[in-house]
């Protein structure tokens, strides 16, 4: 049975179960339908009460989170302004990252976010981390949590927490802001933690020292001889070699125009190729013969990943799924299955699966946190903005203008978001 048949079977099973539950009103107090989405909720929410002992710490954590959300809100607002300006000036074609479906962070819908186990697991963890943050801070701020649950659409697609609306409405100022900011804070903290753990874990892999041909220069000797990419060099002119330095040692005794017999192994099958060596590219300043190959350098890749532990590195981390340029291909090993994984000795089975889960858990959490920080209602960032504006204007007796100001800012944010989706199409009509 192929995967399409399995998917269809799951959908039909879910549909049949949903119809039976809905028509017979089974567990009607706990199961609610929103179209095809099934919400299963429980009113046993004593779980959140367990965090009461950490009230002081969590309030400090929540206050720190609100400050962080404000910084992120300012940052994302500036980025939106520059993005709209860039789109108007450059007028990109509505392809690639400018396609509407690639704005959405949905596995399998977004071309750059694959529908894999690692991605879906990270997606579910992200939503759980966000919603549980709201639930925990509700109890810390003495807001009753009426229920919590899970959303299903064949598979789990989210979690939710239901605070008491009346108590939430009565809560004002920093307590309410901490509650709304808790989900964003959790997402950003968990995302950054995954990012750091990922970098540390990648450092435990041991790169292969064998001279693996990772790239071949077009129209150079190896290309003309038909040397296959991904092969391992095992000898040069009959001299056995085990490392890149061994290969260089033999080739340093040659000059352009010499013939070299290259012994390689590909998929366990040995072969030999005769190459007429040529000059190195001028910028290298080397005088020995050149085969026109580039070796896989696992150590350099590990160093590049380790150097990402910085603000600029974080940005580079966030663009990995979208950056398909040749110069950044090597970084995609931490996000996608790659044949390059065979060039490492790893400490345990399933190592690359854990690396991929950490990457996507970090990537999705950070992106969800940043998006929710946009100062626009109904996003969390919008509600935090409203609390701030209310507090600022109330002191001056101008609270009546708060709703209009927040609505205006939310409208501007919405216009910019919609513009990023529509402008690539409108500018090419």
C-alpha positions, 0 to 999 in steps of 0.5 A, a space after each residue: 500500500 503506497 502513501 497516497 492510499 494510507 493518507 486516503 484511508 486515514 482521511 476516510 476513517 477520520 471522516 467516518 468517526 467525525 460523522 458518527 460523533 457529530 450525529 449522535 452527539 457523543 461526548 458533546 460536552 468535550 468534543 466540538 466541531 469547527 467545520 472539519 476540525 475537531 476540538 477535543 477539550 478537557 476541563 481538568 486543568 489542575 496541571 496549570 496550578 502546579 506552577 503557582 509555586 514558581 509565581 515570582 520567577 514566572 512573573 519576572 520571566 513574563 515581564 522579561 518576555 513583554 520587554 522582548 516582545 516589544 523589541 521584536 515588535 519594533 524589529 518586525 515592523 521596521 522589517 515590514 516597512 523595508 520589505 514593502 519598499 524593497 518590493 516596490 523598487 525591485 518588483 520581483 516576479 511572483 515566484 519562489 518565496 513570493 508565491 502566496 502559499 510560501 507566505 504560510 508556514 504550513 508543511 507541504 503547502 509552503 514549497 520550502 517547508 517539507 511535510 516530514 515527521 520532523 517538521 510536523 513534530 516541530 509544528 505540534 511542539 511549537 503550538 503546544 509551547 505557545 498555548 501552554 505559555 498562555 495557560 500557565 501565566 493565566 493561573 499565575 495572574 489569577 485568571 481562571 483557565 476553563 479548559 484546554 484541548 487539542 485540535 484535530 484535522 485527521 492529525 493533531 494540528 494544534 492545542 488551545 487554552 480557554 481562559 475565563 473571558 470575564 476575568 480576562 477582560 477585568 485584568 489590566 496592565 502588565 498582568 494581562 500583557 504578561 499573559 499575552 506575551 507568554 506564548 511568544 516568549 516561550 516560542 522564542 526561548 525554546 527556538 533559541 534553545 533548540 538552535 544552541 543545542 543543534 550547534 553543539 550536537 553538530 559538533 559531535 559528528 566526526 567528518 570523514 577524512 577521505 578525499 570525497 569529490 563533492 564538486 567538479 569544475 566544468 570543462 576541467 580535466 575531471 569533467 572531461 574525463 567523466 569522473 563522477 561526483 560523490 566518488 572517493 579518491 583512493 589513488 593517484 598515479 598508483 599511489 594509495 591516498 587516504 586524505 586530501 593532503 595525500 592527494 595534494 602531496 602527489 599532485 604537488 610533484 606534477 605540472 600542467 600538461 602531465 597525465 595523472 591516473 586517478 583511482 576512485 571508488 563510487 558505490 563500492 565499485 573502483 574505477 580509474 580515469 586518465 586526466 591531462 592536468 591543467 593550470 590552477 585558476 590564476 587567483 590561487 597562485 599555484 604551479 602544480 597540475 590541477 584536476 578540477 575537483 573540489 573536496 567535501 570539507 566536513 570540518 569547514 562546514 561544522 565550523 561554519 555552523 558553529 559560527 552561527 551562534 551570533 545575531 547574524 548567524 541567527 538570520 542565516 539560520 532562519 533563511 536556510 530553507 529558502 536559500 538554495 544558492 550554491 554557496 549555501 547548499 552545504 548548510 542544508 544538511 542540518 534541515 534536509 536529508 542529504 547524501 552528504 550525511 554519509 561523510 560523517 561518523 555520528 555518535 548514535 543511530 537516528 542522529 540526523 533525525 534528531 538534528 532535523 527535529 532540532 532545526 525545525 523546532 527552532 526554526 518554526 518556534 522563532 518564526 511563530 514567535 516573531 509573527 505573533 509579535 506583530 503589533 496587530 490585533 488579533 495577534 498577541 503583539 496587538 493585544 500587548 500594544 493595546 495594553 501599553 497604549 491604554 496605560 499610556 493614554 489613561 494617565 493623561 485622560 485620553 483613554 477614549 482614543 486608545 481603540 482608534 489608535 490601536 485599530 489604525 496601527 493594526 490596519 497599517 500592519 495588515 495592509 503591509 502584510 497583504 501588500 507583500 502578498 499582492 504586490 508581486 502580482 499587481 506590479 506585473 499585470 
